Every structure is written in structure tokens, then in C-alpha cells.
Amino acid sequence: MPFFEAPLSDAWLLAVSCTSFKSPQLRTIPGEGRQDLPLLAMLARLGVGPKHQVVVRDSHADSKRVDFEFREMVGKVKPGATMVVFYSGHGYTLKGALSFATWNALVADDGWRLARARSQFERRFKGKELVWIADACASGGLRQVFAGASKPVIVLSTSEGLGPVPDDWANQAAIVSALEDFDGDWQRLAERAGWYYWSSAVSAGSK
């Protein structure tokens, strides 16, 4: 049998998935057909080891926990390794700043503030690249948040810019399917899944 190295054998994964929220301002996302666990299982098949995974879902994904887990992981990734962040939920801007909804967003605070994540990334990250896989309204805003980053950042998003996305699981089902033959080419993965792609290295987006 020929030797085969899984494309994500050196990767770290932080997964944040919220379908329900404390704030009445944030819609509950229907749970039927939820795709986050199949997606995480596929990433594990591609080489992400259990000791390099942190998964927080629903009521466990409060703002302090999410911020802590990102800050901790971004400082642990070794040179040459990839960090993948998967987010599923709601995205929005408050006073021009992009946030992703956490369990207690808009009750305790603004949610997961992505500008703070950028700051933590700049201070602590020593890996090869940071890859965002984000299924949320306004998820394309990650391009602006990480523009000019000192290390490579790749964004796969279901929203173009700050636009809306439907509250269903079709986009995640598409990327789960596309991951079946993932070879490490993130742009090709985005194209096959019908997601938007952006890289800080080239500062260009496509779908």
C-alpha cells in the first residue's frame, strides 16, 4: 500500500457551532439536518487528531469560553502547522465591527468580536496559516478583519462580504461532500462547495 499523508495531519481545529441563543434578538436555527458534526468527522478523517481539536456547541459556546479557546489555541500551533476555525451560527456588525454570535451574545456582550481575534492572532500565532470556515451572515467580513495580516489567512465563507445567508444546512452539506477528496487546496474546496474564497496572500475573492 503506498504511503499517504493526510492533508490535515498537522492541523489544529477550533469549532464553534451555535443553533440557539439566550437573546430573543437572535433567531434559533432549526436543528434538523444539522451538519456540524459530520463536517467535524470529515476533518478528523483528513488528519486532525483528537488532541488538536476543541469543539464548543450551543450553551457551552459562551463568549468568554470561545474567546479563551481561540486565544489558547492560536498560541499553541507550531511553525509549519495549520489552524482551522469552523464557525456556524449568526454573524452581524455592531458599530461597524464584525462579531459572531455566541450563546450569550447581545445579553452579556457583543459576542465573539473578530477584531479581538485578529489582535490575538497577530500577537500569538506562529503557525503556517489560519483557515476560517464560516457559515454565517456577514461571514465574508472576515476578509476585512484579516486584510494585511502578518501571516497567511484563508477565508471560506458562505456570505459575500456582509451579506445574508439562509438558516439551513445546505451550505455545510455541500462542503462536507466536497471534503471527500480534499487534497489541501482550499480554493478548490471552496469552488467545489460553492463557497466564497479569500486569501490574504493574494487579497482576491472568488466563488
C-alpha positions, 0 to 999 in steps of 0.5 A: 500500500503506498504511503499517504499523508493526510492533508490535515495531519498537522492541523489544529481545529477550533469549532464553534457551532451555535443553533440557539441563543439566550437573546430573543434578538437572535433567531434559533436555527432549526436543528434538523439536518444539522451538519456540524458534526459530520463536517467535524468527522470529515476533518478528523478523517483528513488528519486532525487528531483528537488532541488538536481539536476543541469543539464548543456547541450551543450553551457551552459556546459562551463568549468568554469560553470561545474567546479563551479557546481561540486565544489558547489555541492560536498560541499553541500551533507550531511553525509549519502547522495549520489552524482551522476555525469552523464557525456556524451560527449568526454573524452581524456588525455592531458599530461597524465591527464584525462579531459572531454570535455566541450563546450569550451574545447581545445579553452579556456582550457583543459576542465573539468580536473578530477584531479581538481575534485578529489582535490575538492572532497577530500577537500569538500565532506562529503557525503556517496559516489560519483557515476560517470556515464560516457559515454565517451572515456577514461571514465574508467580513472576515476578509476585512478583519484579516486584510494585511495580516502578518501571516497567511489567512484563508477565508471560506465563507458562505456570505459575500462580504456582509451579506445574508445567508439562509438558516439551513444546512445546505451550505455545510452539506455541500462542503462536507461532500466536497471534503471527500477528496480534499487534497489541501487546496482550499480554493478548490474546496471552496469552488467545489462547495460553492463557497466564497474564497479569500486569501490574504496572500493574494487579497482576491475573492472568488466563488 
